[in-house]
Amino acid sequence: MKYMIVGWNEIAENLARSFEYRGYGYEIYTQNISEVELKKVEEFEIKSVEQLYKSVKNDSIIFLLKTELDKKIDVLKNIKKKSKGCKVISIAFQDETQKLKDHHVDDIIVKDELVSSSFLKKLDDIESKSNSERIADIVEKSKKDISIFLHNNPDPDAFASAMAFEKICENFNKNFNTYYSGNIGHPENEIIIESTQIKMTKIEEGEIKDIIDDSDMLVFLDFAKPGSNNLLPEETNADIIIDHHRTNKDVKQTGYAEIRTDVGATSTLMTKHLLNLGIEISSILASCLLYGIKVDTDNFTKNIFVQDFKMISFLSAIEDKDLLDILESPPINPDTVSALGEAIVNRKFKDDSLVAYAGKVSEKDDIPQIANILSQERDISNVLVYGLLNNKIYMSARSKELKLDIGKGMKKAFSSIGSAGGHQHSAGGVIDLSVFDSVEDAKDRIEEIFNEEVVKD
Ligand SMILES: [Mn+2]
């Protein structure tokens, strides 16, 4: 028998019942059978510890649940004498752990921690539920329109969060509008908007005051600071803020502000709120929330926390597989394909770097897409793609080199003639064509600056 429980008490009984429920085979042993309440034993077969020493094998897993330390050590010594390969997990108080370790226990469950961590978990649950209830309460009390604001150039995390918040508004039969500013580039974003039919209104600076005056309630999603990366006047007070940006941690607001640094995306927080409030999550919404978390955590690899994983495992069970597949590899616009063709023909190599001119492009978003594709070429570590639109040169750079920070490199190298910057592996920039004598001159200079200053040696 693989699983062996030693000691007979409440924990042993619960463990035995769990094994029973899961259909695991187990045996129970105790040192002092006479002390066991007969009533309890009727259900379980309990053997003496001497029998355990005879049947323990190298693949046995023993749960040592006796209460007194001396007895635990006694049993532990005997078991390990019989079989070195078996595993013994013991329950113990913090101050007993060292002695058990001295006698080669394999693992310990600390009793005091067990209780406090269970209480803390309950505390988290209660706090999370009361947060959701506060949001629901504020929404329910709103009399006129609820205005949901997203940051400039909203991303999938922002869209998905808005869709989730709209569900809360719908749940209480409230009117709502979602507003954004800037642009919605990227084919994935267009797919999300098309397939979800989310209605978002693009606003300009001049309209914002009227919208605020006409709204009963203001909601900021995926941002917290009015006036920074959004069109809202700095003194605007939101009724509800839900955000996860570390930089906004100290933003002071009078309303409900949930700015959490222990999650990777606002979509994680919104998923939890919908769950807490018992609001149904459709498969399309689940896909969008999942995609929001995916993008913000760089494919579930960076800035991701326990709560994100919990929500991911929940959302993956209901996601729309087809929608997520299209989001992963969206169809490419014909114009982008033409620009890609141009870039492929024009690419110039130097060591493991590649510079490619994509010609005139119809959208500036073509450039990063082409850079992503070209950076997949084997043996290429650094890529710069640039193209012309409205007398401006748009650049996008990618690097797989660990020692190079392409964002810093681009910023430094191009700052005297334009603006550039970004992250360690990906960066962008823009330069006025008027800086150069001609397009030919621009091509020569950009290639030279990238090779000589950004990716030098
Ligand atoms: Mn976000």
Residues whose N, C-alpha, C, O or C-beta is under 5 A from the ligand:
A	BS01	MN	D157 D222 A265 T266 D296
